Amino acid sequence: MTKPLTIAMPKGRIFEEAAGLMQQAGYDIGAGAEESRKLILEFPEQNINVMMAKPMDVVTYVEYGAADIGIAGKDVLLEQDRDVYEVLDLKISPCYIAVAGLPDQPLSRIAPKIATKYPKVASDYYREQGEQIEIIPLNGSIELAPLIGLSDRIVDIVSTGRTLKENGLVEYEKITEITSRLIVNPVSYRTKSERIDPLIEKMGEQVGVNS
């Protein structure tokens, strides 16, 4: 048997939705796979290995060839700008990146402070607006920054808007829509196309790309 394809998948909600999509496409990676403490799950009947990774690390594993294929949010792809092929919009885990802050809070005239875990996305957005800003990188609880006066605005993922509302924040601008994407290592795509192309096609059929 040929060497298994290795798929890097993020833990959490994206995994659940992606695993369901893969099952519909004929790739059963097990309903309870995420509950396992193993970091590499083997499915010999599918000739697939699944690497469980943090969402922000999936693209790195694919770029460096540790995984042939990965499933990553568009937010991660925009932020990291890695050398991978983005081959399919899976249309799962929809959300968006937005600018938010306290209601009626004016921006500082000189280099407004923007707190975010997406410094590249935020910098690119404000550069396009012709505004000079100061980025304050944070990894979590981004909503806290404007509440304590650390920043004028935040740039963060918004799903339902509930977290913003519960913290007294409002959305100012929507930057871009986000869904999860199927990505492929460029070398794997050339050397294993006979196995990767059918997977892309079958998953594409499930999201209406090839139907």
N, CA, C and O of each residue as an XYZ file, in Angstrom:
844
protein
N       0.833     -1.193      0.000
C       0.000      0.000      0.000
C       0.875      1.252      0.000
O       1.917      1.285      0.654
N       0.456      2.266     -0.723
C       1.209      3.511     -0.764
C       1.152      4.221      0.591
O       0.281      3.945      1.417
N       2.072      5.114      0.795
C       2.141      5.858      2.049
C       0.857      6.666      2.239
O       0.370      7.279      1.290
N       0.304      6.673      3.456
C      -0.954      7.390      3.683
C      -0.828      8.888      3.425
O       0.224      9.487      3.645
N      -1.917      9.472      2.957
C      -1.999     10.918      2.908
C      -2.143     11.432      4.332
O      -2.897     10.868      5.125
N      -1.432     12.491      4.656
C      -1.549     13.085      5.985
C      -2.321     14.386      5.875
O      -1.968     15.273      5.098
N      -3.389     14.485      6.670
C      -4.242     15.663      6.659
C      -4.142     16.355      8.014
O      -4.431     15.745      9.044
N      -3.738     17.617      8.024
C      -3.689     18.403      9.255
C      -5.045     19.069      9.456
O      -5.530     19.796      8.590
N      -5.648     18.806     10.616
C      -6.973     19.347     10.893
C      -6.973     20.074     12.233
O      -6.335     19.627     13.186
N      -7.691     21.197     12.305
C      -7.726     21.955     13.558
C      -8.692     21.328     14.549
O      -9.701     20.736     14.167
N      -8.371     21.466     15.813
C      -9.263     20.986     16.857
C     -10.445     21.946     17.000
O     -10.367     23.109     16.603
N     -11.544     21.437     17.576
C     -12.676     22.309     17.842
C     -13.775     22.222     16.804
O     -13.942     21.203     16.134
N     -14.531     23.326     16.681
C     -15.727     23.336     15.845
C     -15.409     23.047     14.380
O     -16.169     22.353     13.704
N     -14.289     23.574     13.889
C     -13.943     23.348     12.485
C     -13.739     21.860     12.231
O     -14.143     21.339     11.192
N     -13.103     21.172     13.194
C     -12.877     19.735     13.015
C     -14.204     18.997     12.864
O     -14.357     18.161     11.974
N     -15.152     19.305     13.727
C     -16.438     18.612     13.696
C     -17.123     18.796     12.342
O     -17.630     17.838     11.760
N     -17.134     20.031     11.850
C     -17.790     20.300     10.573
C     -17.020     19.688      9.411
O     -17.616     19.145      8.481
N     -15.683     19.779      9.467
C     -14.857     19.234      8.387
C     -14.934     17.710      8.354
O     -14.986     17.114      7.278
N     -14.942     17.073      9.537
C     -15.037     15.612      9.595
C     -16.367     15.147      9.003
O     -16.416     14.136      8.302
N     -17.436     15.878      9.282
C     -18.732     15.542      8.707
C     -18.727     15.671      7.197
O     -19.294     14.842      6.485
N     -18.077     16.722      6.717
C     -17.982     16.938      5.271
C     -17.161     15.833      4.608
O     -17.517     15.348      3.534
N     -16.064     15.439      5.252
C     -15.230     14.371      4.707
C     -15.993     13.048      4.672
O     -15.866     12.272      3.725
N     -16.786     12.800      5.716
C     -17.566     11.571      5.751
C     -18.574     11.530      4.606
O     -18.772     10.487      3.983
N     -19.205     12.663      4.336
C     -20.145     12.747      3.219
C     -19.437     12.489      1.890
O     -20.033     11.975      0.943
N     -18.153     12.855      1.836
C     -17.374     12.661      0.614
C     -16.783     11.249      0.513
O     -16.110     10.922     -0.464
N     -17.041     10.414      1.535
C     -16.564      9.035      1.497
C     -15.287      8.788      2.263
O     -14.680      7.726      2.124
N     -14.859      9.758      3.080
C     -13.636      9.600      3.883
C     -14.026      9.603      5.359
O     -14.109     10.659      5.986
N     -14.262      8.426      5.898
C     -14.731      8.297      7.278
C     -13.539      8.295      8.222
O     -12.787      7.322      8.285
N     -13.371      9.390      8.957
C     -12.242      9.472      9.897
C     -12.710      9.278     11.338
O     -11.966      9.573     12.273
N     -13.912      8.794     11.520
C     -14.368      8.404     12.855
C     -15.077      9.513     13.588
O     -14.588     10.640     13.672
N     -16.248      9.176     14.121
C     -17.063     10.176     14.809
C     -16.408     10.658     16.097
O     -16.584     11.816     16.474
N     -15.653      9.794     16.784
C     -15.065     10.183     18.058
C     -13.596     10.521     17.967
O     -12.889     10.494     18.974
N     -13.127     10.838     16.778
C     -11.686     11.051     16.584
C     -11.137     12.168     17.452
O     -10.037     12.045     17.992
N     -11.886     13.258     17.597
C     -11.356     14.409     18.337
C     -11.223     14.123     19.824
O     -10.421     14.760     20.507
N     -12.009     13.159     20.339
C     -11.943     12.847     21.767
C     -10.651     12.110     22.131
O     -10.264     12.075     23.299
N      -9.995     11.531     21.147
C      -8.751     10.816     21.405
C      -7.658     11.791     21.817
O      -7.636     12.935     21.364
N      -6.754     11.337     22.674
C      -5.626     12.176     23.087
C      -4.449     12.042     22.114
O      -3.437     12.729     22.256
N      -4.590     11.162     21.135
C      -3.532     10.996     20.148
C      -3.449     12.235     19.259
O      -4.464     12.852     18.937
N      -2.242     12.583     18.874
C      -2.037     13.723     17.990
C      -2.033     13.306     16.522
O      -2.297     14.120     15.638
N      -1.732     12.035     16.269
C      -1.799     11.502     14.910
C      -2.729     10.296     14.927
O      -2.458      9.298     15.595
N      -3.819     10.399     14.190
C      -4.814      9.339     14.132
C      -4.664      8.597     12.808
O      -4.589      9.221     11.749
N      -4.620      7.277     12.866
C      -4.410      6.472     11.673
C      -5.712      5.804     11.235
O      -6.435      5.225     12.046
N      -5.991      5.896      9.938
C      -7.168      5.263      9.358
C      -6.726      4.443      8.152
O      -6.884      4.870      7.009
N      -6.163      3.247      8.419
C      -5.576      2.435      7.336
C      -6.580      2.049      6.261
O      -6.217      1.900      5.094
N      -7.846      1.885      6.650
C      -8.849      1.510      5.644
C      -9.081      2.639      4.646
O      -9.515      2.399      3.520
N      -8.787      3.886      5.067
C      -8.904      5.041      4.177
C      -7.545      5.423      3.576
O      -7.460      6.252      2.670
N      -6.467      4.786      4.115
C      -5.092      5.143      3.752
C      -4.832      6.632      4.029
O      -4.238      7.350      3.224
N      -5.306      7.057      5.206
C      -5.194      8.456      5.620
C      -4.719      8.517      7.069
O      -5.146      7.718      7.903
N      -3.846      9.455      7.361
C      -3.504      9.827      8.724
C      -4.007     11.246      8.975
O      -3.900     12.113      8.108
N      -4.548     11.471     10.153
C      -5.022     12.804     10.510
C      -4.157     13.358     11.638
O      -4.025     12.746     12.698
N      -3.583     14.505     11.394
C      -2.754     15.187     12.378
C      -3.601     16.263     13.066
O      -4.091     17.186     12.415
N      -3.766     16.136     14.379
C      -4.564     17.099     15.127
C      -3.672     18.270     15.550
O      -2.664     18.076     16.230
N      -4.047     19.474     15.147
C      -3.187     20.635     15.378
C      -4.002     21.843     15.817
O      -5.217     21.892     15.628
N      -3.319     22.807     16.400
C      -3.971     24.073     16.698
C      -4.278     24.783     15.379
O      -3.500     24.681     14.431
N      -5.394     25.494     15.309
C      -5.790     26.133     14.049
C      -4.700     26.985     13.408
O      -4.540     26.959     12.188
N      -3.952     27.735     14.208
C      -2.928     28.617     13.651
C      -1.705     27.855     13.145
O      -0.886     28.416     12.418
N      -1.572     26.555     13.530
C      -0.403     25.762     13.136
C      -0.634     24.908     11.900
O       0.325     24.421     11.302
N      -1.888     24.716     11.507
C      -2.195     23.832     10.384
C      -1.443     24.245      9.118
O      -0.870     23.400      8.431
N      -1.447     25.535      8.814
C      -0.821     26.019      7.580
C       0.682     25.775      7.598
O       1.275     25.477      6.561
N       1.302     25.899      8.765
C       2.737     25.649      8.893
C       3.069     24.205      8.580
O       4.019     23.931      7.847
N       2.290     23.271      9.132
C       2.526     21.851      8.874
C       2.389     21.531      7.388
O       3.156     20.730      6.854
N       1.430     22.144      6.724
C       1.240     21.897      5.299
C       2.352     22.539      4.482
O       2.867     21.923      3.549
N       2.728     23.763      4.818
C       3.779     24.439      4.054
C       5.086     23.653      4.085
O       5.775     23.544      3.071
N       5.422     23.110      5.243
C       6.703     22.411      5.385
C       6.622     20.932      5.025
O       7.610     20.210      5.156
N       5.453     20.469      4.572
C       5.341     19.101      4.090
C       5.124     18.057      5.158
O       5.120     16.864      4.857
N       4.942     18.475      6.414
C       4.626     17.515      7.468
C       3.242     16.928      7.225
O       2.957     15.800      7.626
N       2.391     17.698      6.568
C       1.069     17.236      6.139
C       0.919     17.538      4.661
O       1.389     18.566      4.173
N       0.260     16.632      3.951
C       0.016     16.850      2.521
C      -1.118     17.840      2.302
O      -1.081     18.666      1.390
N      -2.118     17.737      3.154
C      -3.351     18.511      3.017
C      -3.695     19.103      4.377
O      -3.309     18.552      5.408
N      -4.407     20.205      4.387
C      -4.853     20.781      5.647
C      -6.186     21.474      5.485
O      -6.615     21.781      4.372
N      -6.831     21.713      6.602
C      -8.061     22.494      6.624
C      -7.827     23.670      7.560
O      -7.571     23.497      8.752
N      -7.919     24.869      6.996
C      -7.573     26.066      7.756
C      -8.562     27.185      7.479
O      -9.117     27.276      6.384
N      -8.776     28.026      8.463
C      -9.631     29.189      8.281
C      -8.969     30.206      7.363
O      -7.747     30.354      7.365
N      -9.778     30.902      6.584
C      -9.244     31.940      5.706
C      -8.526     33.025      6.499
O      -7.610     33.665      5.981
N      -8.929     33.239      7.742
C      -8.262     34.233      8.582
C      -6.793     33.879      8.791
O      -5.924     34.750      8.760
N      -6.526     32.588      9.004
C      -5.141     32.140      9.196
C      -4.344     32.308      7.908
O      -3.187     32.726      7.940
N      -4.958     31.985      6.783
C      -4.280     32.114      5.490
C      -3.941     33.570      5.196
O      -2.854     33.867      4.700
N      -4.859     34.474      5.496
C      -4.614     35.903      5.261
C      -3.507     36.425      6.181
O      -2.674     37.235      5.773
N      -3.515     35.955      7.403
C      -2.552     36.462      8.382
C      -1.154     35.924      8.134
O      -0.178     36.658      8.292
N      -1.033     34.659      7.751
C       0.286     34.037      7.671
C       0.912     34.086      6.284
O       2.137     34.047      6.169
N       0.114     34.170      5.237
C       0.640     34.298      3.872
C       1.678     33.219      3.571
O       2.798     33.525      3.160
N       1.304     31.961      3.778
C       2.218     30.830      3.605
C       2.215     30.314      2.166
O       1.311     30.604      1.383
N       3.255     29.539      1.842
C       3.389     28.969      0.499
C       2.622     27.653      0.422
O       3.212     26.575      0.488
N       1.309     27.751      0.283
C       0.451     26.576      0.115
C      -0.551     26.886     -0.993
O      -0.767     28.045     -1.347
N      -1.154     25.837     -1.529
C      -2.219     26.016     -2.518
C      -3.564     25.998     -1.793
O      -3.875     25.054     -1.067
N      -4.338     27.025     -1.994
C      -5.711     27.062     -1.474
C      -6.612     26.550     -2.591
O      -6.849     27.251     -3.575
N      -7.116     25.324     -2.438
C      -7.769     24.659     -3.568
C      -9.294     24.610     -3.488
O      -9.956     24.376     -4.499
N      -9.860     24.830     -2.294
C     -11.317     24.691     -2.187
C     -11.859     25.444     -0.978
O     -11.337     25.331      0.131
N     -12.918     26.214     -1.218
C     -13.659     26.834     -0.129
C     -14.668     25.808      0.375
O     -15.596     25.435     -0.343
N     -14.480     25.354      1.612
C     -15.349     24.322      2.169
C     -16.673     24.887      2.675
O     -17.600     24.130      2.964
N     -16.765     26.193      2.782
C     -18.012     26.878      3.168
C     -18.522     26.449      4.539
O     -19.727     26.433      4.790
N     -17.581     26.097      5.426
C     -17.957     25.735      6.791
C     -17.372     26.734      7.770
O     -16.450     27.480      7.439
N     -17.922     26.743      8.990
C     -17.496     27.655     10.059
C     -17.462     29.110      9.588
O     -16.440     29.778      9.747
N     -18.550     29.611      9.014
C     -18.542     30.992      8.525
C     -18.492     32.013      9.658
O     -19.130     31.841     10.697
N     -17.737     33.059      9.443
C     -17.638     34.176     10.368
C     -17.022     35.326      9.580
O     -16.977     35.263      8.351
N     -16.557     36.350     10.235
C     -15.889     37.434      9.525
C     -14.964     38.189     10.465
O     -15.096     38.111     11.687
N     -14.036     38.915      9.881
C     -13.144     39.774     10.655
C     -13.706     41.187     10.609
O     -14.068     41.687      9.544
N     -13.776     41.827     11.773
C     -14.366     43.161     11.843
C     -13.574     44.081     12.755
O     -12.771     43.640     13.577
N     -13.824     45.358     12.587
C     -13.300     46.388     13.487
C     -14.386     46.698     14.503
O     -15.538     46.914     14.129
N     -14.036     46.721     15.776
C     -15.018     47.000     16.822
C     -14.401     47.887     17.895
O     -13.184     48.061     17.958
N     -15.262     48.439     18.732
C     -14.790     49.300     19.815
C     -15.955     49.761     20.665
O     -17.077     49.281     20.509
N     -15.687     50.690     21.559
C     -16.737     51.249     22.394
C     -17.646     52.148     21.559
O     -17.178     52.769     20.605
N     -18.911     52.229     21.889
C     -19.830     53.080     21.127
C     -19.403     54.549     21.160
O     -19.009     55.079     22.199
N     -19.493     55.182     20.002
C     -19.223     56.627     19.888
C     -17.842     57.033     20.402
O     -17.640     58.163     20.845
N     -16.899     56.097     20.337
C     -15.534     56.383     20.779
C     -14.709     56.861     19.582
O     -14.421     56.062     18.691
N     -14.320     58.141     19.534
C     -13.550     58.630     18.384
C     -12.145     58.041     18.361
O     -11.563     57.736     19.401
N     -11.624     57.892     17.169
C     -10.246     57.424     17.027
C      -9.275     58.526     17.405
O      -9.534     59.707     17.174
N      -8.156     58.128     17.988
C      -7.096     59.101     18.250
C      -6.616     59.680     16.928
O      -6.530     58.962     15.932
N      -6.309     60.950     16.911
C      -5.903     61.596     15.661
C      -4.536     61.128     15.200
O      -4.270     61.051     14.000
N      -3.677     60.818     16.146
C      -2.311     60.396     15.794
C      -2.165     58.909     16.099
O      -2.225     58.490     17.256
N      -1.973     58.118     15.045
C      -1.719     56.673     15.151
C      -2.641     55.986     16.145
O      -2.205     55.631     17.240
N      -3.909     55.792     15.789
C      -4.825     55.050     16.654
C      -4.266     53.679     17.013
O      -3.598     53.038     16.201
N      -4.540     53.242     18.222
C      -4.053     51.946     18.697
C      -5.101     50.880     18.372
O      -6.273     51.010     18.726
N      -4.651     49.824     17.691
C      -5.533     48.731     17.290
C      -5.032     47.436     17.925
O      -3.934     46.972     17.618
N      -5.836     46.857     18.807
C      -5.473     45.588     19.440
C      -6.020     44.431     18.602
O      -7.170     44.463     18.166
N      -5.195     43.421     18.384
C      -5.622     42.322     17.519
C      -4.681     41.129     17.610
O      -3.515     41.265     17.983
N      -5.206     39.957     17.262
C      -4.334     38.793     17.060
C      -4.088     38.585     15.565
O      -3.526     37.571     15.149
N      -4.516     39.557     14.773
C      -4.297     39.533     13.322
C      -3.564     40.812     12.890
O      -4.139     41.642     12.186
N      -2.308     40.973     13.303
C      -1.593     42.216     12.984
C      -1.429     42.474     11.496
O      -1.505     43.624     11.063
N      -1.206     41.431     10.701
C      -1.041     41.631      9.253
C      -2.358     42.064      8.612
O      -2.396     43.011      7.825
N      -3.437     41.360      8.957
C      -4.746     41.702      8.404
C      -5.121     43.138      8.770
O      -5.586     43.904      7.926
N      -4.914     43.489     10.035
C      -5.256     44.837     10.488
C      -4.401     45.892      9.800
O      -4.918     46.916      9.353
N      -3.102     45.651      9.712
C      -2.192     46.615      9.067
C      -2.556     46.804      7.605
O      -2.601     47.931      7.111
N      -2.819     45.691      6.905
C      -3.189     45.770      5.484
C      -4.482     46.557      5.302
O      -4.595     47.370      4.384
N      -5.451     46.316      6.173
C      -6.739     46.990      6.045
C      -6.594     48.501      6.235
O      -7.091     49.283      5.425
N      -5.922     48.901      7.292
C      -5.799     50.338      7.556
C      -4.880     51.028      6.554
O      -5.052     52.212      6.262
N      -3.898     50.284      6.024
C      -3.051     50.858      4.978
C      -3.889     51.172      3.748
O      -3.712     52.213      3.115
N      -4.806     50.263      3.412
C      -5.697     50.493      2.272
C      -6.613     51.707      2.510
O      -7.035     52.377      1.567
N      -6.907     51.969      3.788
C      -7.735     53.126      4.127
C      -6.920     54.416      4.204
O      -7.468     55.500      4.403
N      -5.600     54.280      4.044
C      -4.723     55.442      4.116
C      -4.501     55.939      5.523
O      -4.175     57.110      5.718
N      -4.672     55.069      6.522
C      -4.524     55.460      7.922
C      -3.289     54.822      8.537
O      -2.996     53.648      8.310
N      -2.583     55.604      9.306
C      -1.418     55.109     10.031
C      -1.864     54.708     11.429
O      -2.499     55.498     12.127
N      -1.539     53.496     11.841
C      -1.991     52.984     13.130
C      -0.831     52.371     13.903
O       0.251     52.135     13.366
N      -1.094     52.123     15.174
C      -0.162     51.368     16.009
C      -0.830     50.054     16.381
O      -1.919     50.042     16.955
N      -0.178     48.955     16.055
C      -0.724     47.630     16.347
C      -0.308     47.183     17.745
O       0.863     47.269     18.113
N      -1.278     46.706     18.514
C      -0.997     46.101     19.814
C      -1.357     44.616     19.700
O      -2.538     44.270     19.739
N      -0.369     43.741     19.560
C      -0.669     42.318     19.377
C      -1.127     41.664     20.684
O      -0.474     41.803     21.718
N      -2.246     40.956     20.624
C      -2.761     40.183     21.751
C      -3.158     38.804     21.246
O      -3.434     38.630     20.059
N      -3.187     37.824     22.145
C      -3.521     36.462     21.750
C      -4.901     36.007     22.198
O      -5.408     34.996     21.711
N      -5.509     36.732     23.110
C      -6.817     36.326     23.590
C      -7.495     37.459     24.336
O      -6.858     38.445     24.707
N      -8.818     37.307     24.555
C      -9.618     38.331     25.250
C      -9.371     39.712     24.650
O      -9.139     40.687     25.365
N      -9.426     39.771     23.324
C      -9.156     41.033     22.621
C     -10.136     42.125     23.050
O      -9.784     43.304     23.066
N     -11.366     41.735     23.398
C     -12.397     42.704     23.772
C     -12.017     43.522     25.000
O     -12.559     44.603     25.228
N     -11.091     43.004     25.781
C     -10.670     43.708     26.997
C      -9.930     45.007     26.694
O     -10.007     45.964     27.464
N      -9.212     45.038     25.570
C      -8.320     46.169     25.271
C      -9.010     47.532     25.270
O      -8.516     48.440     25.938
N     -10.132     47.730     24.553
C     -10.771     49.047     24.599
C     -11.435     49.347     25.937
O     -11.596     50.510     26.307
N     -11.820     48.305     26.660
C     -12.489     48.517     27.947
C     -11.558     49.121     28.984
O     -12.000     49.854     29.870
N     -10.265     48.815     28.878
C      -9.307     49.339     29.860
C      -8.463     50.468     29.284
O      -7.497     50.911     29.905
N      -8.835     50.932     28.084
C      -8.118     52.054     27.478
C      -6.812     51.692     26.813
O      -6.006     52.569     26.501
N      -6.590     50.381     26.588
C      -5.348     49.961     25.938
C      -5.362     50.274     24.445
O      -4.322     50.551     23.849
N      -6.560     50.227     23.846
C      -6.643     50.472     22.410
C      -7.890     51.287     22.077
O      -8.841     51.348     22.856
N      -7.857     51.916     20.889
C      -9.028     52.635     20.380
C     -10.023     51.685     19.741
O     -11.235     51.874     19.847
N      -9.506     50.665     19.079
C     -10.327     49.696     18.368
C      -9.701     48.313     18.507
O      -8.549     48.169     18.918
N     -10.490     47.302     18.154
C      -9.952     45.949     18.026
C     -10.279     45.438     16.622
O     -11.255     45.865     16.006
N      -9.465     44.535     16.137
C      -9.747     43.802     14.908
C      -9.771     42.330     15.285
O      -8.763     41.769     15.715
N     -10.941     41.708     15.119
C     -11.079     40.333     15.601
C     -12.149     39.591     14.802
O     -12.905     40.175     14.026
N     -12.177     38.275     15.029
C     -13.190     37.421     14.427
C     -14.536     37.673     15.099
O     -14.619     37.782     16.322
N     -15.580     37.764     14.294
C     -16.942     37.882     14.808
C     -17.764     36.738     14.224
O     -17.771     36.519     13.013
N     -18.456     36.012     15.100
C     -19.325     34.939     14.641
C     -20.784     35.338     14.813
O     -21.497     35.557     13.834
N     -21.221     35.432     16.067
C     -22.609     35.844     16.330
C     -22.700     37.294     16.790
O     -23.774     37.894     16.742
N     -21.585     37.859     17.235
C     -21.598     39.217     17.776
C     -21.950     39.268     19.245
O     -21.984     40.344     19.843
N     -22.211     38.117     19.829
C     -22.639     38.074     21.237
C     -21.556     38.568     22.192
O     -21.843     39.303     23.137
N     -20.312     38.163     21.943
C     -19.223     38.570     22.835
C     -19.039     40.086     22.815
O     -18.816     40.702     23.857
N     -19.130     40.684     21.632
C     -19.033     42.147     21.547
C     -20.149     42.793     22.364
O     -19.906     43.700     23.160
N     -21.356     42.321     22.160
C     -22.519     42.912     22.825
C     -22.426     42.784     24.340
O     -22.714     43.736     25.066
N     -22.023     41.608     24.820
C     -21.950     41.383     26.267
C     -20.874     42.245     26.923
O     -20.922     42.487     28.129
N     -19.913     42.705     26.142
C     -18.856     43.565     26.680
C     -19.052     45.036     26.317
O     -18.143     45.849     26.485
N     -20.241     45.371     25.820
C     -20.561     46.765     25.543
C     -19.850     47.352     24.346
O     -19.678     48.568     24.263
N     -19.428     46.501     23.407
C     -18.723     46.962     22.215
C     -19.643     46.924     21.003
O     -20.626     46.183     20.979
N     -19.320     47.715     20.016
C     -20.089     47.737     18.780
C     -19.162     47.502     17.592
O     -17.966     47.792     17.644
N     -19.741     46.972     16.530
C     -18.987     46.727     15.304
C     -18.987     47.991     14.445
O     -20.036     48.594     14.216
N     -17.792     48.391     13.968
C     -17.673     49.582     13.140
C     -17.574     49.258     11.655
O     -18.283     49.849     10.840
N     -16.699     48.325     11.303
C     -16.545     47.950      9.896
C     -16.298     46.451      9.777
O     -15.639     45.845     10.622
N     -16.832     45.874      8.726
C     -16.541     44.481      8.399
C     -15.376     44.475      7.413
O     -15.422     45.149      6.385
N     -14.329     43.707      7.734
C     -13.143     43.671      6.877
C     -13.271     42.596      5.803
O     -13.104     42.884      4.618
N     -13.563     41.365      6.203
C     -13.662     40.294      5.202
C     -14.402     39.091      5.763
O     -14.349     38.816      6.962
N     -15.089     38.380      4.884
C     -15.773     37.144      5.257
C     -14.756     36.012      5.406
O     -13.741     35.979      4.710
N     -15.043     35.089      6.321
C     -14.130     33.988      6.606
C     -14.882     32.658      6.543
O     -15.969     32.527      7.106
N     -14.302     31.679      5.860
C     -14.753     30.292      5.916
C     -13.502     29.410      5.964
O     -12.380     29.899      5.828
N     -13.707     28.123      6.155
C     -12.565     27.202      6.180
C     -12.220     26.748      4.763
O     -13.103     26.541      3.930
N     -10.935     26.600      4.510
C     -10.453     26.242      3.173
C      -9.634     24.954      3.208
O      -8.997     24.626      4.209
N      -9.670     24.235      2.090
C      -8.818     23.066      1.904
C      -7.522     23.543      1.265
O      -7.540     24.181      0.212
N      -6.403     23.235      1.898
C      -5.099     23.669      1.386
C      -4.215     22.452      1.134
O      -4.391     21.402      1.753
N      -3.260     22.607      0.216
C      -2.393     21.492     -0.183
C      -0.950     21.968     -0.257
O      -0.670     23.087     -0.687
N      -0.052     21.112      0.164
C       1.377     21.371      0.001
C       1.730     21.304     -1.489
O       1.343     20.343     -2.154
N       2.451     22.291     -2.036
C       2.740     22.324     -3.467
C       3.457     21.072     -3.989
O       3.141     20.588     -5.076
N       4.420     20.547     -3.220
C       5.142     19.351     -3.655
C       4.216     18.141     -3.646
O       4.221     17.343     -4.583
N       3.420     18.008     -2.588
C       2.464     16.893     -2.524
C       1.482     16.951     -3.677
O       1.093     15.919     -4.223
N       1.077     18.172     -4.051
C       0.105     18.310     -5.132
C       0.670     17.798     -6.454
O      -0.063     17.270     -7.290
N       1.977     17.958     -6.633
C       2.608     17.469     -7.859
C       2.860     15.971     -7.812
O       2.672     15.279     -8.812
N       3.283     15.463     -6.658
C       3.707     14.067     -6.583
C       2.591     13.094     -6.197
O       2.711     11.888     -6.414
N       1.525     13.614     -5.634
C       0.425     12.750     -5.185
C      -0.911     13.189     -5.765
O      -1.960     12.967     -5.160
N      -0.871     13.808     -6.928
C      -2.087     14.369     -7.523
C      -3.143     13.295     -7.802
O      -4.341     13.572     -7.742
N      -2.695     12.060     -8.108
C      -3.656     11.006     -8.421
C      -4.515     10.634     -7.223
O      -5.574     10.026     -7.380
N      -4.061     11.000     -6.014
C      -4.831     10.728     -4.804
C      -5.463     11.998     -4.239
O      -6.535     11.952     -3.635
N      -4.796     13.121     -4.438
C      -5.313     14.381     -3.902
C      -6.454     14.929     -4.751
O      -7.440     15.436     -4.215
N      -6.325     14.828     -6.071
C      -7.370     15.373     -6.951
C      -8.752     14.743     -6.703
O      -9.748     15.464     -6.647
N      -8.830     13.400     -6.552
C     -10.148     12.823     -6.258
C     -10.740     13.318     -4.935
O     -11.952     13.504     -4.824
N      -9.878     13.531     -3.931
C     -10.366     14.034     -2.648
C     -10.938     15.441     -2.815
O     -12.003     15.756     -2.285
N     -10.213     16.284     -3.562
C     -10.694     17.639     -3.813
C     -12.020     17.603     -4.566
O     -12.948     18.347     -4.248
N     -12.098     16.730     -5.564
C     -13.313     16.644     -6.373
C     -14.504     16.175     -5.540
O     -15.591     16.745     -5.633
N     -14.302     15.136     -4.727
C     -15.395     14.602     -3.923
C     -15.869     15.610     -2.881
O     -17.070     15.753     -2.652
N     -14.912     16.318     -2.242
C     -15.321     17.331     -1.274
C     -15.950     18.522     -1.957
O     -16.848     19.158     -1.406
N     -15.481     18.829     -3.162
C     -16.079     19.908     -3.934
C     -17.531     19.621     -4.258
O     -18.372     20.520     -4.237
N     -17.818     18.371     -4.555
C     -19.202     17.980     -4.847
C     -20.113     18.223     -3.658
O     -21.280     18.575     -3.825
N     -19.578     18.036     -2.455
C     -20.383     18.218     -1.232
C     -20.711     19.693     -0.967
O     -21.724     20.009     -0.342
N     -19.853     20.578     -1.444
C     -20.113     22.016     -1.219
C     -20.638     22.710     -2.475
O     -20.731     23.936     -2.534
N     -20.983     21.888     -3.489
C     -21.625     22.429     -4.673
C     -20.697     23.029     -5.708
O     -21.150     23.741     -6.604
N     -19.394     22.753     -5.602
C     -18.445     23.322     -6.568
C     -18.496     22.581     -7.880
O     -18.457     23.201     -8.943
N     -18.584     21.257     -7.828
C     -18.532     20.458     -9.051
C     -19.875     19.849     -9.434
O     -19.954     19.014    -10.335
N     -20.932     20.276     -8.740
C     -22.230     19.679     -9.023
C     -22.889     20.346    -10.212
O     -23.996     19.970    -10.596
